[in-house]
Amino acid sequence: MKGARKGANRMICETLNALRAELAPKSRLLGLDMGARTIGLALSDVTRTVATPMDVIRRKKLANDHEILRRLVAEHDVGGLVVGLPIAMDGREGSRAQSVRRFARDLAPVLDVPIAFWDERLSTAAVERLLIEDVDMTRKRRRQVVDKMAAAYILQGALDAMSSR
């Protein structure tokens, strides 16, 4: 399959086009904003037009993270994942990006859905700026919502790119 790497039960898509080609009609996408202590989650609608902030997973053990994501994929008819990839401003992938790629590679056989990456540069900063300037949200409340809002920002960027291609 062009643009995708297949294994026994997994697929990491190299492009959003490859991801889109693997999706069942009316399946949703789940967006992930990977952090060291949390994973922000966002969910698309079935038309894959709008990303909605969903929840935050407090990271514990890898197996626990996988199980929570497996349940969410099943519950919400998720057909694929868009994972934010922390690329440096100069375009290089550092240790954080390698860690995210490793997490996705380990997660793929657990979920059996295609996974694609989306450049998340400045997503958290953009969301925090919005929450401070436009919403005037307190620091405490921002900490509670920034990860899932960043996941929605990442997923919305991927959805917009997929629809324009």
C-alpha positions as CSV (number, residue, x, y, z in Angstrom):
1,M,0.0,0.0,0.0
2,K,1.5,3.3,-1.1
3,G,2.2,5.8,1.8
4,A,1.6,3.3,4.6
5,R,3.6,0.7,6.5
6,K,1.7,-2.4,7.3
7,G,2.4,-5.0,9.9
8,A,0.4,-7.9,11.3
9,N,-2.4,-5.8,12.6
10,R,-1.1,-2.3,12.5
11,M,-0.6,0.6,10.1
12,I,1.3,3.8,10.5
13,C,0.4,6.1,7.6
14,E,3.1,8.4,6.2
15,T,0.6,10.9,4.9
16,L,-3.0,12.1,5.7
17,N,-4.0,10.9,2.2
18,A,-2.9,7.4,3.2
19,L,-4.9,7.7,6.4
20,R,-8.0,8.9,4.6
21,A,-7.7,6.0,2.1
22,E,-7.8,3.5,5.0
23,L,-10.9,5.1,6.8
24,A,-14.3,3.5,6.7
25,P,-17.1,5.9,5.8
26,K,-18.6,7.8,8.8
27,S,-15.8,6.7,11.1
28,R,-14.4,9.4,13.4
29,L,-10.8,10.4,14.0
30,L,-9.3,10.7,17.5
31,G,-6.7,13.4,18.0
32,L,-3.9,13.0,20.5
33,D,-1.7,15.6,22.1
34,M,1.1,13.6,23.7
35,G,2.6,15.0,26.9
36,A,4.9,13.5,29.5
37,R,2.2,13.3,32.1
38,T,-1.0,13.6,30.1
39,I,-2.5,12.8,26.7
40,G,-5.0,15.4,25.4
41,L,-7.9,13.9,23.4
42,A,-10.2,15.3,20.7
43,L,-12.8,13.7,18.6
44,S,-14.0,14.5,15.1
45,D,-17.6,14.3,13.9
46,V,-18.6,11.5,11.5
47,T,-18.1,13.8,8.5
48,R,-14.6,14.6,9.7
49,T,-15.2,18.3,9.6
50,V,-15.1,19.5,13.2
51,A,-12.7,18.5,16.0
52,T,-14.1,18.7,19.6
53,P,-12.0,18.7,22.7
54,M,-12.9,15.5,24.6
55,D,-10.8,14.5,27.6
56,V,-7.4,14.2,29.2
57,I,-5.7,10.9,30.1
58,R,-3.4,11.1,33.2
59,R,-0.6,8.9,32.0
60,K,0.4,6.1,34.3
61,K,1.6,2.8,32.9
62,L,1.8,2.3,29.1
63,A,-0.6,-0.7,29.3
64,N,-3.1,1.5,31.1
65,D,-2.8,4.3,28.4
66,H,-3.3,1.7,25.7
67,E,-6.4,0.2,27.4
68,I,-8.1,3.6,27.8
69,L,-7.4,4.4,24.2
70,R,-8.7,1.0,23.1
71,R,-11.9,1.5,24.9
72,L,-12.4,5.0,23.5
73,V,-11.8,3.8,19.9
74,A,-14.4,1.1,20.4
75,E,-16.9,3.4,22.1
76,H,-16.8,6.2,19.6
77,D,-16.4,4.2,16.3
78,V,-13.0,5.7,15.8
79,G,-11.5,4.7,12.4
80,G,-8.1,6.3,12.8
81,L,-5.8,8.4,15.0
82,V,-4.1,11.7,14.3
83,V,-1.2,12.1,16.7
84,G,0.5,15.5,17.2
85,L,4.2,15.2,16.3
86,P,6.4,17.7,18.2
87,I,8.7,18.9,15.5
88,A,11.3,21.6,16.3
89,M,10.9,25.0,14.8
90,D,13.8,24.3,12.4
91,G,11.9,21.2,11.1
92,R,14.0,18.5,12.8
93,E,12.6,15.7,14.9
94,G,14.2,15.5,18.3
95,S,13.8,13.1,21.2
96,R,10.2,14.1,22.0
97,A,9.2,13.4,18.4
98,Q,11.0,10.0,18.5
99,S,9.2,9.2,21.8
100,V,5.8,10.0,20.2
101,R,6.6,7.9,17.2
102,R,7.6,5.0,19.5
103,F,4.3,5.4,21.5
104,A,2.3,5.3,18.2
105,R,4.2,2.2,17.0
106,D,3.5,0.4,20.2
107,L,-0.1,1.5,20.2
108,A,-0.9,0.5,16.6
109,P,-1.3,-3.3,17.2
110,V,-3.4,-2.7,20.2
111,L,-6.0,-0.5,18.3
112,D,-5.8,-2.0,14.8
113,V,-6.7,1.4,13.2
114,P,-4.5,3.5,11.0
115,I,-2.4,6.2,12.7
116,A,-1.0,9.4,11.1
117,F,1.1,12.2,12.5
118,W,0.4,15.9,12.3
119,D,2.9,18.7,12.9
120,E,1.9,20.2,16.3
121,R,4.4,23.1,16.3
122,L,3.0,25.9,18.5
123,S,-0.3,24.2,19.1
124,T,-0.2,24.5,22.9
125,A,1.1,28.0,22.7
126,A,-1.7,29.0,20.3
127,V,-4.3,27.5,22.6
128,E,-2.9,29.1,25.7
129,R,-2.8,32.4,23.9
130,L,-6.5,32.0,22.9
131,L,-7.4,31.0,26.5
132,I,-5.6,34.0,28.0
133,E,-6.4,36.7,25.5
134,D,-9.8,35.8,24.1
135,V,-11.4,33.8,26.9
136,D,-9.6,35.4,29.9
137,M,-9.4,32.1,31.6
138,T,-7.6,31.6,34.9
139,R,-4.3,29.8,35.1
140,K,-5.8,27.0,37.1
141,R,-8.7,26.5,34.6
142,R,-6.2,26.7,31.6
143,R,-4.2,23.8,33.1
144,Q,-7.4,21.7,33.2
145,V,-8.3,22.3,29.5
146,V,-5.2,23.1,27.6
147,D,-4.2,19.5,26.7
148,K,-7.6,18.6,25.2
149,M,-7.9,22.0,23.5
150,A,-4.4,21.4,22.0
151,A,-5.6,18.0,20.8
152,A,-8.6,19.6,19.1
153,Y,-6.3,22.2,17.5
154,I,-4.0,19.4,16.1
155,L,-7.0,17.3,14.9
156,Q,-8.7,20.3,13.3
157,G,-5.5,21.2,11.4
158,A,-5.4,17.6,10.0
159,L,-9.1,17.6,9.2
160,D,-8.8,20.9,7.3
161,A,-5.7,19.6,5.4
162,M,-7.6,16.4,4.5
163,S,-10.6,18.2,3.2
164,S,-8.6,20.6,1.0
165,R,-6.8,17.8,-0.8
